[in-house]
Amino acid sequence: MAKQFLGKEVVAALNDRIMADAAALKEKGVTPTLGIVRVGEREDDLSYERGAVKRCEKLGVAYEKFLLPADCTQEELMAVIDQVNKNDAIHGVLMFRPLPKHLDEAAVIKALDPEKDVDGITDGSMVGVFAGTNQGFPPCTPQACMEILDYYNVDCTGKKAVVVGRSLVVGKPAAMMLIKKNATVTVCHTRTVDMPSVVKEADIVIVAAGRAGVVDASYVREGQIVIDVGINVNAEGKLCGDVDYASVEPIVDAITPVPGGVGSVTTSVLVGHVVEAAKRKNA
Ligand code: NAP
């Protein structure tokens, strides 16, 4: 039976650090503040927003919402980005994506102040991840995976790691972060040949494919650590990951459940970035 790497344990440790940092800033008269930019009312966005707002409130971080209708113009959205960029009281910005199709998302991201890019979406933040520097902020989800590995004292040095998925939001930055931790990394995607053999080779597996149950018992072996990033809804309407938990858990050494794994850590990482942005600005 695998050890469960539980999001709530990692979150508790992270939250202690974030609250202490937020309190220290408050003593200096600085309230770390997140600007939330939302276009329209997509249920996914609203649900993530509720989680982020709750976590901000718990950790002593303020927030301000900038809401636009789904049919807003590019100019209206750009004006909001300009407003949050110029507002010294806002330290970090969360902008929900994808934006409605009529808006030029790349132009909006380009306009965002990289120092406030707490969600790691600007080119500047990507450079930071790929160069292994502290420029901008890494995307929150792959950082959440690293926080889980750190919390459970997984030493990545010299280990073989496989990342399933090559998106710019999760897969690619996760691979770069594992390299920074001295792992030897392979990235799988839809054109990978014989994925079960490739995944079986790994000591550490991060799965971010967006397909329920894409990694099952035939992909894994004893001794592995499996981090499941996926968030899917199964035929019974229940949340599930990209890993077939029921068949994989009895085989591997450690695994993150879904729900209860990466997702909740991601929210604390975001709030932690807001506090870090406020610290950098007031250093
Ligand atoms: P994405 O942009 O759709 O990318 C999926 C990646 O997985 C692509 O690179 C794709 O390969 C690869 N892939 C898809 N099916 C595959 C298969 N059968 N075998 C091998 N590779 C496959 O998704 P994403 O944004 O990275 O998100 C991935 C998952 O993480 C989703 O379930 C999403 O809901 C979840 N997520 C969770 C959090 C969290 O906080 N827990 C945050 C963000 C995302 P190609 O490039 O070849 O198409």
Residues whose N, C-alpha, C, O or C-beta is under 5 A from the ligand:
A	BS01	NAP	T141 V164 G165 R166 S167 V169 V170 G171 C188 H189 T190 R191 A208 A209 G210 R211 V214 V229 G230 I231 V262 G263 T266
